[in-house]
Amino acid sequence: MAQVSEDEQALMLLILADAGPQGMQPKELRQ
């Protein structure tokens, strides 16, 4: 994996955690 800043990692984790069972989609794409 390419080098990722801690901020980017945290954001990715938040997105994945938020998407959860819905199918790994960011909040913005879930209407």
Long-range contacts (C-beta under 8 A, 24 or more apart in sequence): none
